Each structure stands twice: as C-alpha cells, then as structure tokens.
Amino acid sequence: MQSSIFSFFTPVKIYNGTPEGRLTKNSRETLPINELNSNPSKVDCPISTIHRGKKANRKVAVTLTHNDEDGDEDGNGAGASAGATQCSSPVKKTTPHDQYVLFFDGCSKHNPGPAGAGAVLYHNGVEIWSKSVFVGKKETNNVAEYVGMIMGISHAFELGIKRLVVKGDSNLVVQQMNGKFRVNAPNMKPLYAKAQSICRKFDSIQFIHVYRHLNTRADELSNLGLTL
C-alpha cells in the first residue's frame, strides 16, 4: 500500500458492519483513495460566501462553535482511540423536524505516521451510517481529519441529505471550513478545495467544533482505520 493519500492507485480498505458493530466475512472491500480526491474544484472563497444556483441571494449557512484548542493554523492535532462499525440506511423524504448530524475524526500515530479516519452519521439521534478508512503510512493528523470529514459529507450528499450539521474535535479543520483560518499547508489545499466543492451542493451545512469527549464514536472509527 502506498503511503500517500494523493496516490490515485492507493487502495483503501473499509469495514462495513452492522448497527450493532458485527463484522461478517463479506464485510471487507477495497476502494481507491482517489474517490475522495477526484476532480477537486478550486474554491477560493470561504463556505460562508458560497452561493447555490438560482438561490444566489441566499448564503449557505455556516456556524462555528469554538470551545477547545487544536493547534495553530498549520499545526497538528492529537490522535484518538479504539473501536469500529459501519451501517447504512436509506434516507427518507425530509421533514422540518429531521436533523442529520455528522461526526468525523482522524488520527495519526507519530504524526506524521500511520493514519486512519472515521465518520458517523446520525438521523434524529440514531446512528444510520459509519465508516473507517486507512489514510496512509505516513500522513499527518490534519490530513486524516480532512479525509474523515470529506468521506462523511460525500456520503451524506449521496443519500440525498440537503441540510447537514458537521461536528468534529479538530478546531483547525472547523475554523478553516468556516473561513476563519487560511489553508497554507500544500498537502491540505487539495483536500480543502474538495471539501468546499462538496459543501456547495447542500442547501445548508454547519460546521461546529466539539470537545473530544463528545466525539468518541468517530474517534473509535478513526482508530479502526489504522488496522485496515
């Protein structure tokens, strides 16, 4: 397996389990990592100024909640710990009372080093989907965080979700997605551009920073990614 997240031929191993976390002999598959990085759109403006189609006078909703530190603008955050699952449910037609919340996380041992990412999606408080991926043999924690977030918001869009709340314990990633921090690291710019291009497809998307102890499920999934 190649170590770079940007290799178009790097396989990514994914475990697909059940809501109870059971794994079966048919629950393993391999996908190319370029699935996350294909055709990134270069977007220079922050998400809060992105407009969508004929609704050009209505801005995409973006919210920042800042309640923990996670390194400086180009710094690296902390890792995570243990666990796993993957589940999936069809998305029904949304109602005003529907709420979809995505949690994401990434971890890197020795930073840079072996890295994993995870994401989990909830509908009205019930887990409906989760995934773990191996990011690479020598990647930073921040790259892993972006991979987890991109993986999650991509799947949410594929399910037809139009309004999404995204939560993570990486203050750096949340601040960048809300346009508060610039993205200066060359290895993160393509990931940032890809994430912004996906966010433009939603009617509303909010990025909220949470404490690590409120992000334990995604933390489990990111550590599972290290074993794939």
Buried (B, 14 or more C-beta within 10 A) or exposed (E): BBBBBBBEEBBBBBBBBEBEBEBEEEEEEEEBBBEBBEEBEEBEEBBBEBEBEEEEEEBBBBBBEEEBEBBEEBBBBEBBEEBBBBBBEEBEEBEEEBEBBBBBBBBBEEBBBBBBBBBBBBBEEEBBBBBBBBBBBBBBBBBBBBBBBBBBBBBBBEBEBBBBBBBBBBBBBBBBBBBBBEBEBEBBEBBBBBBBBBBBBBEBBBBBBBEBEBBBBBBBBBBBBBEB
